[in-house]
Amino acid sequence: MAEARRRRGLKKARTRRPPFALRVLRGLAILTVAGFAGVAAWTGLRSAGFRFRWDVEPSPPRQAEVPAIREAPPLSVPPAAAAVPEDGEEAGTPSRRAGLLASGSYERIEFEAYADGRPVVSNSAVTEEWREQGLLVSFDSHTADASRPHVLDARGYLPPNASMHALSFPLAGDRGLEVGVIHLDFPGRPRSVTLTLFGPDLIEDFEVIAWSGGERLPASSRVHAPDMRYVSQEDSRSGTATYSPRGRSLFRAERVSIEAPLGIDRISLDGWGPPGHILLVDHLEIDP
């Protein structure tokens, strides 16, 4: 009888729920661990340059001013009126006489000086400063009022052997960089444009959209490759150009070349994501 009571007591002890206070403490411990994990993940994303769309102060979309990102955008210099197709050309195809092609000369823009030779002002908005060299820049975002990108003191994002400045998203004070799309417009309609992009290596593909005569160019018109000037001996064997800027997560330097026989009107650099991520532009070459 005593043995049976002892077994029943042991069974009750094994199935008895812990005291309420102990359950509360366990729950708090679990929430604390989860909170630390969330903060660590958030800090890691921020250090990699990520900006979530809700991480900036929202503002209503400017329907009348902001063009649709993935539709043919208005160009800085409107193309000439559509020409009558020449003999042998099909109706609806771009005519060889539609608009001027390849005006101007070869230009290289490093974003360390304006077109007139003055040194750039760090963290300043720009738009027409390189017009004489065949470049106009603008910025689109549905979460920010800014319409001009900035030339940044970008040493916190660039490789150690890079120059000081780069073109990037607008700087919004204590909130950091806005996210959106940088537009590069080419009034001279060059046939070839080459540039270097810097951004988080977690982003598999930096989205680059090129336009010619109001039409979006196919992916075959672009070539992405590591920028060899930032490739270490170890990375040269792996075929990457990655680096860790000032303790941030891994970034990469990518050389992008775009060619269009009928001329390039615009290149759009899309950093929306999701999640939004930083993109920096440097070493721009315009070849008519």
N, C-alpha and C positions, 0 to 999 in steps of 0.2 A: 504493500500500500504506500509506504513512504517512498519507495523507488518510483512508483507511478506519479506521485505528486511532484517529485523532483524533476521528472522528465517533462511534465506539463509546465512546470515553472521555467525550465530551460527553453521550451518551445515558445512560451509567451515572451520571454526575454529577447529571443531572436526576431520575433515579428513585431515587437513593440516599436512604434514610431519614435524618433528622437524628440527630445523636448522642443517646444516651439522656439525658444531662444537660440538653440543650436541650429535649427533649420534657417532662421533669419540670418545668422552669421554665415552659414554656408552660401546662402543666396547672395549676400553682399560680397563675399569673396569671389564668387563666379562673375558677378557684374564688374568688380574691380579689374579682374584679369582681362575680361572682354574689353573694358574701356581702355586699358593700357595697350592692348593689341590694336584697337581701332586708331588710337593716337599715333602709334608707331607706323601703321600703314599710311595714315594721312600725311605724316611728316615725310615719309619716304616719297610719296607722290609729289608733294610740294617741292622737295629738294630736287626732283627730276624735272621741274619746270612745268608741271601740270597745273591747269587752271580749270576747274569745273565751271560749267555755265552758271550755276547758282552761286558761285563764289565771288561774283561781282554784283554790284548794286544794279538791279534790273531797271530798265527803262522801256517805254513802249516802242515797238518797231516803227521806224520812220518809213511808212509805206511809200511816200512820194519820192524819197531820196535814196533808199537802200535798194539796189538791184538784187534780184534773185541770184544767189551764189552760183547755182549750177545751170543758169540760162546764159545765153550769149549776152555779155554786158555791154553797155555803151562804151565806145572807145574815146580816147582823148581827142583824136582827130577823126571826124566822121569820114568813112570811105567815100570815094567819088560815086556818083550815081551809077547804077548798074548799066554797064555798056551792052550794046546790042551784040549778041554772040557772033563771032566771026565764022566764016565758012568752015565747016567741019566740027564746030563746037555744038554740043547739045544744049537745048534750052534748059535753064535752071542750074547750069554748072558755072563756077566762077570764071569770068572772062579774064584773059591775060591783060586786057586793057582796063580792068576795074581798079582804079586807085593807083597811086604812085608806089613803087617798090624801091627799097634799098637806097634811100637817099641818105646823105651823110657819109661819114668815114668810120673806120674802126675805132672803137672807144673802149677804154678799160676804167671801171669805176671801183675804187677801193673803200669809199665812204670814210676816208680820213680827211678829205678836203672837198669843198664845193667846186662846182664847175669853174668858178672864177679864181680858184686857187686859195681862197680863204680856208683856214682849218675849220672843221666842223665844230659845232657846239654840242657837247655831250648831252644826251637825254633831251634833245630838242625835236619838235615836230618838223617834218619836211614834206614837200610836195613837188615844187618846180625847180629846186635848187640845181638839178642836173639836166634841165631842158636843153641847154646848149650841147650836151653830149648825147642827146636823144633819149632821155628817160624822164618819165613822170611817175609819181608814186601816189597811192591813195590806200585807204583802209576802210573795210566794211565790218560792222558788228551789230547784231540785234540786241546786244546787252550793254552797249556803250555809246556815248554821244560822239566819240572821237571819229574823225574822218581822215586823219593823217597818221601815217606810221612815224616812228621816232628813230633817230640815230642814237644808239645807246653806247655808253661806256660798258662794253659787253665782256670785260675780262673775267667776270664771274661765271660766264657761260662758254667761253671759247677755250681752245687748247692753249697751253703755256706759250707756244711759239707763234700764236696768231697776233694779228694787229689789234689795236685797242678798240676800234669802233666797228659796229655792224648795224645794218638796217633791221628793225624788228617791230613788234607790236607797240602801241602807245603805252607809255608809262603812266599809271593812274595813282601816283603818290604812294601812300602807305599800303594801298591795295595791290601793289605790284603791277604786273603787265595784264592788259586786257587780252581777250582771245577773239579771233576773227580771221579775216582774210586780207592779206596784203596784195594789192594789184600793182603790177609793173606795166606801164603803158609805153609803147615805142612809136612815137610819131613818124619816125623814118622807115618803119616797117622793114626791119632787117630780116634777112633770111636765116640768121643763126644767132642764138643767144646762149651764153654759158654762164652759170653762176654756182656758188657753193652755198649749201644749206647746212646749218648746224641745228641739231635738235635731239631729244631723248632717244636713245637706242631702243627703248621699249616700243616706240612707234615703228611698226614694220615697214610702212611705206609713207614717205612724206608726200602729201597729195599736191601735185603740181598740175595745173590746168592751163593749157595754152590755146589762144584763139587766133584765127586768121580769117579776115574777111567776114566776121560775124559767125564763123563756124568753129566749133570746138575741134581741135586737132586730136587725132587718135594717139593712143599710148605709144605706138611705134615711132612717133616723131620725137620721143624723148629717150635719152640714155642716162641712167643713174649709175654712178661708179664712186668708189672711195676717192676722196681728195688726197692724192698721194703726198702732198706736202705735209700732211699731218699723220702719216703712216709710220709707226715705229718699225724697227726691224722684226719684232715678234709679230706685229699685226700684218706685215707684208706677206707673211706666209699663210695667214688665215684669210687674207683678202678683205680685211675690214679697216676702217679708220675710226676707231673708238678711243675715247679718253674720258677721264673723270675730272670735271672742272671744279676745283676748290672743294673737294669732298662731296660733291653732288653725285647723284646716280650716273650711270654710264650714258654718255652722249656719243654721237658720231658726226663726222664731217663727210658730206656727200656732194660730189660734183655732178651737176645736172646740165646736160646739153640738149638744146631744142632746135630743130631745123624745120623750116617750112618754105617750099619753093615759091609760094605766093606772098611771103612776108608774114612776120609775127606782129600782131597788133597789141596783144596783151598776154601776160602771164600772171595767173592767180595762184598764190601760195596759201593753201587752206589749213589753218590750225585749229579748226573747230573740234576735231575729234569725232565722237566723244572718247575719252574726256579731252577738253581743250589742252593744247600743249604748245610750248614755245617753239618758234622758228626764227632763226637769224640768217640774214643774207649778207654775203660778202663776195669779193672778187668777181664782179659782174663784167662780162665781156660782150660787147655788141658788135657783131660783124655783118656788114651789109652784103 
